[in-house]
Amino acid sequence: MTDALTAFGLTAGDSGHFADVLAAASSNANTNVSMMGETFKYCAPVAGALGFSVEDTAEAIGLMGNAGIKASQAGTSMRSIMTNLTGDVKLSGAAIGDVTIATTNADGSMRSLSAILADCRVVFGGMTEAEKANNAEALVGKNAMSGFLALMNAAPEDIAKVSGAVNNCRDAAKNMADTMQDNLEGQLTILKSQLQELAISFGDLLMPEVRSIVSGLQGMVDVLNAMPDGVKQVIMIIALLNTTYMCYLQYSVFDYPCVGLV
């Protein structure tokens, strides 16, 4: 989300709205939030540079999803399509002749993506199937033509459904979350989150004491490291003798009680 927000020139304050757009588009098209996020990774930089809105981009991604073009495949297609819409779109067909669709406004800014695609759909509506394929390939290339044709062939009711959802998406993410949490698995997820929060709170309370203990241990280690080698050797010998003596006592007491008493 943060990558996409940056690409569109948005701020952290827009993250809630962006989440609502993803939730609304994914729940009204044949895709999901994860795959839409993957698509945005590829096309968001181009969309942001051209001034296309998050809503229009999400609408196009949702319509591609309805045609089975999703995730990274949709992302590369959208990137190519947007790149090739930077100049006037020239289309031709036997019944319509040569048609040029303007992609910029009088001030030089880009028209909205949905408006450009809507004009393209009108022109494609007067073409034969072969002409549609030829024009799509000429406009966006072989790799992206399937995605572009999916946008051109989208049913009007599907366009209206996705467009209406993303343009009226307030609280869509919250509603989706509430629906997903309204079951046993969701309640267990909430409980897990609460337990993690409790552990963090206890950790915050204990942190000063833990730091004090760690600091003391570090000081002890520093003192030991600073000792001369001769002193370290004496300490090792004493420790070795003490260990040997303790082992001797244990052996004597348990295996030869009388010797242990002596």
ABEGO torsion letter per residue (X at the ends): XAAAAAAAGBBAAAAAAAAAAAAAAAAABBBBAAAAAAAAAAAAAAAAAAGBBAAAAAAAAAAAAAAGBBEAAAAAAAAAAAAAAABBBBBBBAAAEBBBBBABBAAGBBBBAAAAAAAAAAAAAABBAAAAAAAAAAAAEAAAAAAAAAAAABBAAAAAAAAAAAABABGAAAAAAAAAABBAAAAAAAAAAAAAAAAAAAAAAAAAAAAAAAAAAAAAAAAAAABBAAAAAAAAAAAAAAAAAAAAAAAAAAABAAAAAX
